[in-house]
Structure formats: C-alpha cells, structure tokens
Amino acid sequence: GENVEQHPSTLSVQEGDSAVIKCTYSDSASNYFPWYKQELGKGPQLIIDIRSNVGEKKDQRIAVTLNKTAKHFSLHITETQPEDSAVYFCAASRIWGSGDKLTFGTGTRLAVRP
Amino acid sequence: EADIYQTPRYLVIGTGKKITLECSQTMGHDKMYWYQQDPGMELHLIHYSYGVNSTEKGDLSSESTVSRIRTEHFPLTLESARPSHTSQYLCASSGSGANVLTFGAGSRLTVL
C-alpha cells in the first residue's frame, strides 16, 4: 500500500516569511495529491490539490509542487499570516480504482509568530 | 458551512459503557469514512463505506463497528468502551468519483 512521509513535524516562522512542508510517497501509481489544513477544534479542510499531469499549482499565497520522478511534493505558503497557524496534512492516492482511499502524512504543526 | 455533522462533540464516559458517535451528511455523498486522530495528530482510517449496506475496515484495527443503512448516516459504535479508546474521531464523506473529503468537526471521546 501507499506510504506518505511528511516533514517537518513542527514549523515556526515569523509573520511575513515563507513556510515549506515536504512529503514523499511510495506508490508510483498515485496520481492525486491534496493538502488539508486543520484549525484548532475543527476537522481538516482541503486547501489545494494537484494531479500528476501537473507540476505546479498556485492559489493566491499557497502553491504546491510535484516531482513524480522523485515521488515528492511540497506545500509553499508565502507571506505567512497568524491565521495560517494550523496543522497541515499532505495525502496521496490514485484517482480511480481500489487505491482511491487517501493515505495521509503525519502532519505538520505550523506556528506563525506575529 | 459544514455539511457534515458529528454528535456529540465531546463525550466523557466510564469504562464498559456502550457509545454511539453519530455522523450525518447532507451532500448525498456515496463514500463515508471514520478516522481516528491521536494526540500526535496522525489520521488513521478505521472504517469506510462506499454506499448503503457497504462497510469495510480501514488500515488501523479498531474494536468499533459501523453501519450504513441510509446514505446520509454513518454511525460508529463501541460496545464496551475502554481508556484505550480515548481519542478524537473524525467523520468524512466524498462524492462518487472524487477524492475530495469533507470532514466533520470531530467527536472527542474520553473513557475514564
């Protein structure tokens, strides 16, 4: 089955700086890579996703990059704000078929210092 | 607005009690999931369902059971709770053909 590793487990940045979270996956057939944000007292919420036919995707201050050859993908948050403080999870799966259940990384707790 | 609802949000019970965590979604999603989230943040899939009368065990073994009698409802039951069951339980759903999960706010269970 799929295995997703996520680093770092904790990250502290100054407001306005950038934050980068990295994930690696093991199943070369995985082709869907979402990122979820979990705020305190809430369930995780999808913030951005990327499919394997795309190398990079951007949505305002967040971007995700994918390197299929190396089997790793990253989340980039620019101009961080205090409201970015949360736990972030990467995940991987196949889009169709028996491998379509998401495998989550272990999470990164991001703290943005004002 | 959350379209997936979990009750209770918090529950403190004694060992040996039977509990049911409720999960309902109004989106008509076929797929529903239960995740257990430990204090270390990790999300572990314990049950999932691809439709009515379909239930499967997830990657993490769990003593809980689930049922899917109606599309919108996916309750989780523990027949005899133990302190080792203390955790946060998250319910999620997704539409057919899509991997996008919508999570509920979670049920935090404490077993004394």
Chai-1 contact restraints between the chains, C-beta under 6 A:
chainA,res_idxA,chainB,res_idxB,connection_type,confidence,min_distance_angstrom,max_distance_angstrom,comment,restraint_id
A,Y32,B,N99,contact,1.0,0.0,6.0,A-B,restraint_1
A,K42,B,A105,contact,1.0,0.0,6.0,A-B,restraint_2
A,G43,B,L90,contact,1.0,0.0,6.0,A-B,restraint_3
A,G43,B,F103,contact,1.0,0.0,6.0,A-B,restraint_4
A,G43,B,G104,contact,1.0,0.0,6.0,A-B,restraint_5
A,G43,B,A105,contact,1.0,0.0,6.0,A-B,restraint_6
A,G43,B,G106,contact,1.0,0.0,6.0,A-B,restraint_7
A,P44,B,F103,contact,1.0,0.0,6.0,A-B,restraint_8
A,L46,B,V100,contact,1.0,0.0,6.0,A-B,restraint_9
A,V87,B,M41,contact,1.0,0.0,6.0,A-B,restraint_10
A,S93,B,N99,contact,1.0,0.0,6.0,A-B,restraint_11
A,F104,B,L43,contact,1.0,0.0,6.0,A-B,restraint_12
A,T106,B,E42,contact,1.0,0.0,6.0,A-B,restraint_13
A,G107,B,M41,contact,1.0,0.0,6.0,A-B,restraint_14
